[in-house]
Amino acid sequence: MLKYFYFLCFILVLELNQGIIPSYGTVPDQQNLHTPEWVDFDDKTDTLFFKDGQRRIDFVLVYEDESKKMTHKRSDRKKQKRKRQVYESNLINNGLHLEATRSVLDEKLIFVKVHAPWEVLCTYAEVMHIKLPLQHNDLKTRDSAFNWFSRFFRVDENIIKPEQEFFTAPFQKEHLSNFYIQDKDTFFNPATRSRIVHFILSRVEYATKNNVKKFGINKLLDTGIYKAAFPLHDSSFRHPSTDPNCPSERYLLYREWAHPKNIFKLQPLDFIRKYYGEKIGIYFAWLGFYTNMLTVAAVVGVGCFLYGCLTKDNCTWSQEVCDPNIGGNIIMCPQCDKVCTYWNLNITCESSKKLCIFDSFGTLVFAVFMGIWVTLFLEFWKRRQAELEYEWDTVEFLEQEEQVRPEYEARCTHVVMNEITQQEEHVPYTACGKCVRMTFCTSAIFFWILLIIASVVGIIVYRLSVFLVFSAKLSQHISGTEVIRKYLTPQTATSVTASLISFVVIMILNIIYEKVAILITDFELPRTQTDYENSLTTKMFLFQFVNYYSSCFYIAFFKGKFVGHPGSPVYWLGKYRNEECDPGGCLLELTTQLAIIVGGKAIWNNIQEVLLPLVKNLIGRYSAAAKSEKVVARWEHDYHLQPIGKLGLFYEYLEMVIQFGFVTLFVASFPLAPLLALINNMLEIRLDAWKLTTQFRRMVPQKAQDIGAWQPILQGIAILAVVTNAMIIAFTSDMIPRLVYYWSFSVPPYGSHSSHTMKGYINSTLSVFNISDFKNVSKPLSPWFGNQMTCRYRDLRYPPGHQHQYEHNIYYWHVIAAKLAFIIVMEHVIYFVKFIISYAIPDVSQKTKSKVKREKYLTQKLLHENDLKGVKKNMGKMADKIIKGADSTFRHKDE
């Protein structure tokens, strides 16, 4: 009996599944083609409905009338028209309603409006596993302790009403009565309707060639059969709609979200998700969360910066550099061959004071804090993401089988046997061809990365060359123009000009490498759009990582580390002498590089994001206005907006992830980086919102569970940041040498002071060189001044006359041991704290878990148990009939 019950259930499930699988049409005969209804525009500018005022416009297709085209052959125009007619006929066969209207401004353009009726929406909602409301959320929620404070920054609830919370379940037509349906017209919101229609548009067939079906709106757009396909904005962003049935959500989004006056307000995320879909919503949720977390980092960073400013006057080693009796009497060796001259240490007085601001104890505290901050950010974001997954119904979101990219489909000329289905299928290349493609693409990626590194080497060669020029032209002694000379040293001039040139080169290479990455990915020929985006993400981030960070890595970890000593300098390429750091180290130069790149990148990107779409739309608007002063429909207004690219938010994510790298990887050298990032992101949120609501067509709403491939990239950067900041403090700053001197070399047996002090530190870090030991190739041309026969240079070596002259001394090895010990201890401490934090903070909060369990229980109770009860009831009646039949048979035999 139990087996029979399971068999009946299995049959029922099969029948249900077969009943909801739609057909996407075939290629009909010319006589059987269905065509859209043709209507004239009725001068209702804000209408979102067909001419009957009842059927809502869910999507708009735009094409150019083939009879009026002059750019193609007549035979090509006929083929295009045939494909379009077949496609529209199949759309009608799939239950969609089409209404065509000719453009008011350009009579060649035809707008085909698409409407999905109730039955079609229900059918495809079930196919796409769209989760829809069952009943109100009846779980009690406790208000946060910070609600009283955050309400001052929230959007007015009287303007944008909070979304009602529902328990949801995947839609099923046979359980329609169990779903919360107050009004059929509003049960599916506009974003869901557009997503369903786009799902159909992407799968409807329009031609068959060599037994291979051609289908989907994307390929029709690529081939120029249609010029555009988009859902409508519901109103103008400048004023509410004149249609009383329109909620004017676009206007509300602009007024309460995108307008600059809302820069300090929280974002209406649920409203954004409702209008644009989950993929846009999750981006702005992540960007807003990242910006909020940056507030804490910025406050701590500013605090460390102010601490450095307040303590710089008490910086003993800087005072020694500026003291005319100490720094003024120290003659430094030339930093380049022949043309460079001897110079006084005290000309670096100003740079040493600035260095005290950034190279202080606060830097160490801030580096440790940022190592913990980045872990807190990622862990709390996981919790927030889990909440959004539940609230936005993407917890158990199942990706439908993704449509093959038209570019992939067009190359499918090889036939192979599918191991799973044991059926023949078409692929664009054989296994050998795929191997060749991957080898070529990998080689191309490495080639371009090496080219980026070559550009960095070019900047280094520029630094080495221009330093010679500045050293020869700029006087090394404080003389007539004292105010200028003490700031404009050869090191400062070289550093600033090299940083500016590096920024320009980076921005130019970005444009080139973006196109190269797209070309390589196109050649790879990924099967689906997700595969394409993931592949492009990896390449673009790799290129951008090397491009943006390579110059910073050079200054932080290579510059001034391998220079030898004046008697035996180290040369680049056998020609260029390695450049040295200032007596205070390279930290200030790294800070300058970061400030120029981070600040310049933010300004450039924001100008580019605002000006480009604005100028394009202004040109299109004025050209359209010049043609006619007629009233224009909403679909025609939207057509003249800029289209969203195929990659959508890819470049916005890339920009923010690169910024995240600057904020975390090198923050030990620039504690103001989080503050600059915070200011930039506050503007970025509003600029991105402004672009979406005013300059671009409405995007097709898409589901998204999380931020995708960017999450592991952020985690990788967070791990690398601990190492880079530990190494910056150890090898780039002078903190470890100062600590070693204070605790070991300022007092006996190595020092002469009776107590621990920083006095004499500068003298201990400058080694002595006898000018008679200069080689002819590096001996300065300028005459020696004074009676001294020695000069000083930045290193820890034995003096001339010592049995180990010019070799590293005991202080050097103590410092190296301390640096290595510091790196190991700092990394292990921070990684241990990161592990504890990751373990202590669950990815999903208890409140969210309860909601998910409650929803599953209701789904089980309302949908599945009712089915089982019905089956049991029917089977009980069948069993009674069988028993009665058996009893009557036995009675006849007995008789």
C-alpha positions, 0 to 999 in steps of 0.5 A, a space after each residue: 500500500 505504501 509503495 502504491 502511495 509513493 507511485 501515485 505521488 510520483 505520477 502526480 509530480 510528473 504530470 505537474 512538471 509537464 504541465 508547466 513547461 512552456 513552448 518557446 515557439 517554432 518558425 511558422 509559415 508566412 501565412 501563420 504569422 501573428 503581428 502586433 496591434 498597430 495604434 497611434 500615440 494618444 499624447 499621454 506622455 506619462 502613460 505606462 499602459 497600452 492604448 486601452 488603459 488596462 494592460 500594463 507595458 512590461 517591456 519595450 522593443 525598438 526597431 527601425 522600419 526595414 522599408 525605410 532603411 538605406 544602409 543594407 541590401 534589399 535581400 538583407 532587409 527582407 531577412 531581418 524583417 522575416 526574423 523579426 516577424 517570426 520572433 514577434 509571432 512566437 512572442 504572441 504564441 507564448 501568450 504575450 500581447 504586443 502593441 506597435 506605435 511609430 515614433 513621434 520624432 523619427 518616423 523610421 523608429 517603431 516601438 513595440 510594447 510588450 504586456 504579459 497577462 496574468 496566466 503568462 505571469 503565473 506560468 513563468 513565475 512557477 518555471 522561474 521558481 519566483 518566491 511570492 508572499 504567503 502571509 504576513 511575517 508574524 515573528 516579533 521583532 525587537 527594535 535595535 538600541 540605535 533606532 532612536 539615533 538612526 531615524 534621523 538619517 532614515 528616509 521619511 516613512 511618510 514619503 517612502 513607506 516601509 515594505 511589508 514583510 511576508 513569508 514567501 514560497 516558490 510560486 505554484 499555480 495549483 496552490 494559488 489560493 494559499 498565496 497572499 493575493 489582494 489584487 492581481 494587478 499588484 501581486 506581481 510588481 513591475 520589476 518582477 513582471 519585467 524579469 519574467 518578460 525578459 526571461 521569455 524574450 531571451 528564449 523565444 526562437 526566431 530562426 533555424 539554421 543547419 538544425 541549430 535553433 536561433 533564439 533570444 533578444 540578445 542576439 537580435 540586438 547584436 545583429 541590429 534587428 532590434 535597436 533597443 530592448 528595455 523596461 520603462 521608467 515609471 515617470 520623469 525624475 523631475 516631477 511625479 507622473 500625471 497618471 494617478 495609477 503610477 506610483 512615481 517611484 523613479 521620482 521618489 528615488 531621485 528626490 530621496 536617494 539620488 539628490 545631493 541633499 541626501 548625502 548624509 541619509 541612509 539609503 532606502 534599500 528595499 525601495 531600490 531593490 523593488 524598483 531595480 531588482 536584487 542585483 542593483 540592490 545588493 551593490 548599493 547595500 554593499 557600498 553603503 555598508 562599506 562606507 559606514 564601516 569606513 567611518 570608524 576607520 576614518 575616525 581612528 585614522 584621523 586620530 592617529 594623524 592628529 597624534 602625529 601632528 601633536 607629537 612631531 615637535 617632540 620628535 628627538 631625531 627630527 630635532 637633531 636633523 634640524 639642529 644647525 649644530 648637529 644636522 648642519 654639521 653633518 656632510 652627506 655623501 652624493 646620492 648619484 655619480 659625478 654631477 651630485 654634490 655633497 650636502 648638509 643633512 639639515 636641508 631635509 629638516 622639513 621632510 623629517 618633520 612631516 615624516 614624524 607625523 606619519 612615522 609615529 607610534 600611532 602608525 603601528 596602532 592604526 596598522 593593527 587596528 586596520 588588520 582587525 577592522 577589515 575582518 570585522 567588515 567582512 564578517 559583519 557584511 556576511 551577516 548583513 548579506 544573509 539578512 538581505 538574502 532572506 528579506 529579498 527572497 534569495 536564500 534558496 535562489 536556484 539559477 535557471 539554466 543560463 542561456 548560452 551567449 549568442 557569440 558562443 552559439 554562433 561558433 558551434 560547428 563541432 559535434 560531440 557526445 554529451 557524457 551525461 545525456 549521451 546525446 550529440 551537442 554542438 560546441 565551438 571547439 574540440 578538446 585540443 582547440 580548447 587547450 590551444 585557446 587557453 594556452 594562448 590566453 594565458 600567455 597573453 595575460 602574462 605578456 600584458 602583465 610583464 608589459 605593465 611591469 615594464 612601464 613601472 621599470 620605465 618610471 624607475 628609470 625616469 626617477 634615476 635619470 631625473 634625479 641626476 638633473 635635479 641634483 645638478 640644477 638645484 643647489 644643495 645648500 640653503 642660500 638666497 631663496 631659502 624658503 623655496 630651496 628648503 622645500 624643493 630638494 632633489 628628492 622631493 622634486 623627483 618623488 612628486 613628478 614621478 608620482 604624477 607621471 605614474 598616475 597619468 601612465 596608470 590611467 592611460 594603461 587602464 583604458 588599454 588594458 580594459 580593451 585587451 582584457 575584453 579581447 582576450 575574454 572574447 577569444 576564450 569564448 565563455 559559454 554563459 554570461 556568468 562565465 564571461 563576467 567571472 573570467 573578465 573579473 579575474 583578468 581585469 583585477 589582475 591587470 588593475 592590481 599590477 597597474 595600480 599597486 606596482 609603483 607602491 610596492 616598489 617604493 615600499 619594499 625595493 627603493 633604497 634597500 639595495 644601494 650598496 655604499 658610496 664606494 661600491 654602489 649598485 646599478 640598475 641595468 649596469 648603467 643607472 645607480 640605484 636611488 636612495 631614500 631620504 635619511 628618514 626613510 621612504 615612508 614619506 615618499 610612499 605617502 606622497 605616491 598614495 595621496 596622488 594616486 588615491 586622490 587623483 583616481 577618485 577625482 578622475 573617476 567621478 568626473 568621468 562618471 558624471 560628464 560622459 553620460 550627461 554630455 551624451 544625453 544632452 547631445 541626444 536631447 538637443 538633436 531630438 528637440 531640434 527635430 520637433 516640439 511635439 509631445 513625446 511618450 515615456 518609451 521615447 524619452 527612455 529610448 534616448 537615455 544611455 543604455 546600461 552596458 552588458 557588464 552592468 555594475 562590473 566597473 563600479 565594483 572594480 573601482 571600489 575593490 581597487 580603492 579597498 586595496 589602497 585603504 587596506 594594503 598601504 594604510 600604515 603609510 597613509 592613515 588618511 586613506 580611509 578618510 579620503 575613501 569615505 568622502 569619495 564613497 559618500 559622493 560615489 553612492 549619490 553619483 551612481 544613484 544619479 546616473 541610474 535614475 536620470 541618465 540611464 535606461 531602466 535596467 532589467 531586474 536580476 536576482 543576485 544572492 551576493 556580490 559574487 566573485 568580488 567576495 573572495 577577492 576582498 578576502 584575499 586582499 584582507 589577508 595580504 593587507 596584514 603582510 604588507 602593513 607589517 612589512 611597511 612598518 618593519 622595512 619602510 618606516 624607521 620605527 624598528 631601528 628607533 626601538 632597537 636604538 632606544 632599548 639596546 644601543 642608547 645605553 651600554 654596552 653599545 651606547 654611552 648614555 646612562 638611560 634609555 634615550 633617543 638622543 644620538 639616534 641620527 648619528 648612529 644610523 649614518 655610516 662614515 665614508 672616506 672620500 678617498 675611497 670613491 671610484 673614478 666613475 662615481 667621484 663627484 665633480 664638484 670640489 670638496 668643501 671644508 677640512 673634513 675627509 669623510 662624508 656620511 650615508 644612510 646605512 649601518 656599516 663599520 667605518 673606514 679603518 675598521 678591520 671589517 670596514 664598509 661591512 654591516 655592523 652589529 646594529 644592522 643585524 640586531 635591526 634585521 632580527 627585530 624586523 623579522 621578529 616584529 613581522 612574525 609576531 604582528 602577523 600571528 597576533 592579527 591572524 589569531 585575532 582574525 580567526 577568533 573574530 571569524 569564529 565568534 561572529 556567525 555568518 547568519 544571525 539567530 533572528 534570520 535563522 528563525 525567520 528562515 525556519 518559520 518560512 520553511 515550516 509555513 511552506 511545508 504546512 500550507 503547500 505540501 501537507 495540503 497536497 498529501 492530505 488530498 492524495 491520502 483522501 483520494 487514495 482512501 476512497 480508492 482503497 475503500 472501492 478495492 476492499 468493497 470489490 474484494 468483499 463482494 468477490 469473496 461473498 460470491 465464491 462463498 455462496 
